[in-house]
Amino acid sequence: NIIILCQTMTAEQVATNITWHEGTVSREERDKNLGQKGVTLWLTGLSGSGKSTIAVALEQVLLQRGRHAYRLDGDNVRHGLNKNLGFSAEDRTENVRRVGEVAKLFCDAGLITLASFISPYRADRDLVRELHETANLLFLEVYVDVPVSVAETRDPKGLYKKARAGEIKGFTGIDDPYEEPDPADIHLRTDELSVEDSVRKILDVLQEKGVF
């Protein structure tokens, strides 16, 4: 357990005597083969803001249009890749870092990657952006914005109720902060926009960016 904690906090390179092995397939070849460019759409916001709902709907629309997309969901990855992480600040940071690396790989493969994570800390999201931009990959931060009061009325998992009752500690928006993007590449006010309108707004930006 101690070893895992240290790796979570530092994420330092441990393996030695390793060399990056370049392939012969270029990114341009992948883009041409798929008929699209890779991009990571990072949907961030409070629990109950609509991140996963929008990501599910967007993935369906993209696939119906013949696009290649894959969705990474905050709860889903904790069943496997990040099953050894909790919700401390350190574990949240490592959660985002790991998913950011996976999203970068998917993006490099030419996929439209939809990552829906609360990811409350701006520095963590900025790190994922840096991972992509250093590799000349497109990263778009999507702020799924809703007031806490509205998110609480939705509360699909009953988490706000538990947090208010003190049954959950460190819950984002209640006793742990959410740091808003400054600014986001796409801003969705889901207390004003429908799921369909939110999806349409993202599709418009993808077209503007030349993803397809």
Salt bridges, closest charged atoms under 4 A:
GLU59 OE1 - ARG71 NE 3.39
ASP73 OD1 - ARG71 NH1 3.97
ASP75 OD2 - LYS157 NZ 2.72
GLU94 OE1 - ARG97 NE 2.85
GLU94 OE2 - ARG98 NE 2.80
ASP108 OD1 - ARG27 NH2 2.99
GLU133 OE2 - ARG129 NH1 3.66
GLU141 OE2 - ARG125 NE 2.50
GLU141 OE1 - ARG129 NH2 3.58
ASP145 OD2 - HIS187 NE2 2.80
ASP145 OD2 - ARG189 NE 3.99
GLU152 OE2 - ARG164 NH2 2.60
ASP185 OD2 - ARG129 NH2 2.77
ASP191 OD2 - ARG189 NH2 2.66
GLU192 OE2 - ARG189 NH2 3.69
ASP197 OD1 - ARG200 NH1 2.69
